């Protein structure tokens, strides 16, 4: 992207909005918006790789975010010794058995000639394999979930540093994207959207129902951090003295310092991804991807393997989304599978890409910040607006009560309004593709 004054001005305006939030509301809120804006920008960057580079309509973003979040639990939470003693080996054996059944089915499908014999053989392998798998899996899961279900009831993780969970989240999402892409990328764009949406719902349903894996809807709290805890800073005499020298309350200062630590880490990741994305977009690979996006038939006639390249960019984009999911869960400090909804974790990310400018990496980043800022701030703004509008109305009025309660819907109204304005006056986004 050429950094012209218009683009610089747009990013400067977003910076002013965040600074204004700190000045007129609180710096804790401003930094919270900044941190989730950085994570949202990374999510939008991953979707932009799939849609902006290759024209792949992935509506399963929520599933890849959930897999990235799961990686934080699997990687950083200490193992639960009692659960492993109760049925850890049986669970590992069950998972390996299920994997072996799938590999055998794929092997038979590839080696046997098409016909009834292959169909009956595959059916027999899958039915017998499923029964054997459930015979080992179900007792193991029951034993694990019975171990102190109020506090644990799952196997736990590997107890590694939490920052290692970020690339693991990307790898886990990439592996799932490869499996999905091998079967779904041959579909037409509308069918691909339906398939990816359905698969993402399946992933979230597994997280909600398999307590042995990540406690299901009971949630996993107290995830490790890559930055200090506020209470530890508040107990540090050196930090308290430093905060008081600046005339700040140690409690508020500790919260701000922690958020600044997250912001620094997230900014480093975003800048690395931007540098790599820009280099890829300008390379022969990037030009080839855009040629495939614009005319698949012509690209295929020139000898390009369209399906393979689609799979490649689908895996890369999903890995970036999974990385962002792991970062978000680290920031939240907990895994809450019930909170994964398509409106928040799929369609809002799409709005970021569309508003920012699909096909432009910097546009996707800008869209992530702009949409997240309004997603957070619109509801309190709407509440203040409705209170101002109804200030002269009689208390107890049905119209006043209706207007005040409608402020809760200002988020969706504003997202739609922003999209309409952008599509009307800048159809290719705030920072369009060159």
N, C-alpha and C positions, 0 to 999 in steps of 0.2 A: 504494500500500500504506500502511495506517495503521501507523506505527511503534510498535506496542504492546510491552510489556515482554517478551513471549514471543519475538517476532521479534528484538528487540535482544539478548536472551539467547542466541539461536541463533547470531547473527553473532559475539557476544562469545566463545562457546564455541569457534568456529572460530579466532578470533584467539588464544585461549589455547593451542590445540593447536599453532599455528604458532610462537608464542613459546616454548612448552615444548620444541619441537624445537630451537630455537636455543639454549636454556639447557642442555638435557641431551644434545644431539647436536652440532650445529654451526650457526652462523648462516648459513654458505654453503648448507647443506641447507635451512634454513628459508626463506631468500630464494628458492631455486630452486623450492620448493613454492609460495611466494607468487606468483612470476611465472607459472608454468604454471597456477596456480589462476585468475589473472586472465584468461589466454588461454582457459582452459576455460570460464570464466563467460561470455565473449563468444560462444564457440561455442554454449553452451547457450541464450544469449539469442536467437541467430538461429534455432535449432530451435524454441524456444518461440514465436516469432512465427508460424511455419508451423503448428505443432500446437496450441499454446495459443490463438492468435487465430482460426485458420481450420479446424483439424481436418485439416490436410494431413499424410499419413503419408509423410514423405520419408526413405527409407533410403539415400539417396545422398550423405550428408554428407561421406563420405571424398573423393568426387570434387571437391566444391567447395573443401574444404581443400587438396587437391592443386593446384587451379587458382590459389588464392591463393599457394601456395608457389612455383609456376612464375612468378608475376608478379614475385617478388623477383629471380629470375635474369634475366628478360627486361628488367627495369627498371634494376637496379643494377649488374650485372656489366659491365665494360667490353667493347666489341666486340672480336672476334678479327680483326685486319686480314687475316691470311693466309687465313682461311676465307672472308671476304667477297670477297677477290680471286679465290679459287679458283672459287666458284660462288654467291656471295651474290645476284647479280642473277637467276641462273637459279632459285634457290629462291624468291625473291619472285615471279617470273613464274609459277612452278608453283602457288604458293598462291593468287595472283590468278586463275589459270585455274580452279582447283578451286572457288573462290568464285563465279566467273562461271557455271560449270556448274550449281551449286546454285540460283543466282538464276534462271537460265533455266528450269530444271525447275519451280521454284515458279511462275514467271510463266505457263508453259504450262498447268500444272495449274489455275491460277485462271481462265485465259481460255478454255480449250477446254471444250466440252460433254462431260459424262461419257459414256464409251463406249469401244469398242475402238480407235478412232482416237487418242483421247487416251492410252490405255495404250501403244500401239505407239510413239507419238511420244515419250512420256516414257522408255520403255525405250531407244529409239535415242539420245536425248540423253545419258542416264546412261552407257550403254555406251561410246559414242564419246568422251564427255567424260572418262570414267575412263581410257580407253586414252591419250588425249592428255595427261592429267594425269600419269600414271605415266611416260610417255615423257620428260617434262621433269623430273619430280621425282626419279626414281631416280638418274640420273647426278649430279644436283646434290647429293643427300644423300651419295652415295658419295665425291664429291670433298671435301665439307666434313668428313666423318668421318675421312678419311685425313690431315687436317692435325694432326700431333702428337697422336694419339689418347690417349696416356698422360697428357697434361696438359690438352688442350683438346678438339679433335674436334667442336666445335660453334660456332655463330655468335656466341655471347656475347649481351650485352644492350646497353642504351643508355647505361650509365655514369652514370645519374642518382643523386641522393641516395637512400639506401635507404628512408628514411621515406616517400618518394613511392610506393614499391611497395605500401604498405598500402592506400591507396584504389584503386590500380590492381588489386590483388588482388580487392577488392570488386567493381569494375566487370567484371573478367574472369569472376568467378563469376556476377554478375548477367546478363551476356550469355548465358552457357551455360544459366542457369536459364530465361531467356526462351525460348530455342530448345527446351529440353526441355519447358517448360510449355505451349507452343503445341500440342504433340502429345500430351503425357501427362496433362495435367490433366483431360481429359475422361474418363479411366478411373476405374473404381471404386477405392476406397481400397486394396484388396489388390493390384490390378493396378498401381496407381500405385507402391506400395512395390517391387514386382518390377521395374518399369521403371526407377525411380531407382537401385536397387541395381545393375542391369545396366549402366546408363550410367556410374555411378561407377567400376565395374570397367574399362570401356572407357577412361575418362580416365586411370586409373592405368596401364593397359597401354600406352597411347600414350607416357606419360612414361617408362616403363621401356624401350621399344623404339626410340624415335626419338632416337638419340644426337645428331643435328644440332641438336635443339631444346634439350636440357638434359643432355646426356651420358648419358642413360639410367641404367642401374644402376651406372655408374662414379661417379656422384654429382658434385655441384658443391660444392666446399669453399671456405672463405675468403670467404664472402659479406661485403659491407661491413656496418658497424655504425652505429647512430645514437648510440652511446655510445663512450667511449674504450676502447682495448685495455689489458688489465692490464699488459702489458710496458711500454707507454708511461708509465703511471702509476709503475711501479716505477723507471723511469729518470729520473723527475722529482725533482730534489732537494727542491723545495718539498713535494711529496706525501710523500716519505720522511720529511722532518723533521716534517710534520704527523702522520703515523702514529706515529712514535716518541714524539712529545709525548703522544699518547694511550696510550702503552704497548702499541701493537699492532704485529704483524709486518707490514711493508710488503706482502709477498706476499698474506697473508690479507686485509689491508685493501683492497688493490686489487681483489680479487675481490668483496668485499662492496660496495664503492662502485659497481662496474660493475653488479652485480645491483640495487642500489638505483636506479640510473639507469634500467634497464629497467622496474623496478616503477613508477617515477614516470610514465613514458610510457604504460605499459599502463593505469595507474589513470586517467589523464586520458581515454584513449579509452573505457574502460568507463563512466566517469561521464557522458560526453557521450552515449553510446548509451543509458544508463539514462534520462537526462533526456528524450531524444527518444522513447524507447519508452513511457515513462509518459505523456507528452503525447499521443502517438498513441492509446494505449489508452483514455484518458479522452475523446478527441474523438469527434465524430459518426462519423468513419471507424471508430474502434475499436469503438463500439457496433454499427455495421453489420456489422463482421467477426464479432463474437460472435453476432449474430443469424443470420448465414449459417451459422456453425459449428453452432449449436443446431438450426436447422431450415431447410435449403436451400429446401424447397418453399414454405414460408411467405414467406421472403425474396424468392424469385423472383416469387411472386404479388404482392408489394408493389412490383414493378418494378425490383428490384436485379439487376444483371448479375453473376450468381454466378461464371461462368467467368472473367470479366475481373478480378473482385476476387481470386479465387483466384490468378490469374497474378500479380497485383500483389504480394500478400503472399509468394508463393513466390519472386519475384525479390528482394524486400527481405530476407527471411530468408537466402537464399543469399548475398547480398552481404555480410551481416554474418559469415557463416561463412567466406567467402573472405577477408575482412579479417583474421579471427582466424588463418586459415592462413598468411597473409603475415607476421603478427606472430610466430607460432610459429617459422617458418623463419628469420626474422631473429634470434630468440633462440638457436636452435640453431647458426646460422652455417653451415649446409650444407643442401643439398637431397638427400634420400635416398629416391627413389621406391620402393625395395624395402621400406621400412619402413611404407608405407601399407597397413594391414590393417583390415578392417571392424570387428573386435573393439575395436580401440583408437580408431579415428577415426569410427565410426558408432554402435555399440551402447553404448559407454561414455558418449558424449554424450547418448544417449537416457536412460540410467540417471540422469544428472545432472538432466535435465528432470523425469523422473518422481519422483525422490526430492525434489527441491526444491519442485515444485508447478507443474504445467503451467498456463498461463494467467496466471501471476504472474511478472512480470519479476524481482522481488527473490528469489522462490523459485528461479528458474533460476540466478541468480547464486550463491545459497547452495548449491544442488546442485552447481554446478561446483567450488566450494571443498571441500565435504565429500567428494565422490567422489574428487577428485584427491588429496586428503590421504591417504585410505585406500589408494588405488591405489599410492601411493609407499611408504607406511609398513607396509602389511600384511605384505609378504614378509619384511623383517627381523624384524618382531614374531613372525611365524609360526616363523621359524627359531629365535628365542630361546625361544619356547614349547615347540617340539619338543625342544630341547636340555634344557630343564628337565624335561619329561615323561620323557625317556629317560635322565636322569642316573644312575638306579640300575640300568639294564639293562647286561648284559654286552657288552663290546666285541666286534664281529663278529656280533652277533645279527641275524638277518634282519629281525625286527620293528623293531629300533632303526634299521637302515639304511633300512627302508621308511618309517618315520615321519619321519626326517630328510630324506629325499628328497621327501616329500609337502609340505614347506613351500613348495616352488615353486608349488604349486597353491592356496595360501591366498588369492591375489588373487581368483580367480574365485569361490571359495567365499564369501569375504567380500562381494563385490558382490551375489551372490545372496541372502545372509543379510540384508544391509542393505535390499535391495528387498523381501524378504518381511516384515521387521519394519515398514518404512514403510507398505507396502500393508495390513498387518494393523491397525496402530494409528493411522495417519494416511493413509487411502486417497487423499486428494487432495494429498498431499505435505506437506513440513514447513511450508511457507508456502502454504496453498491459495489459489486464486482467490476473490475476494470474490463 
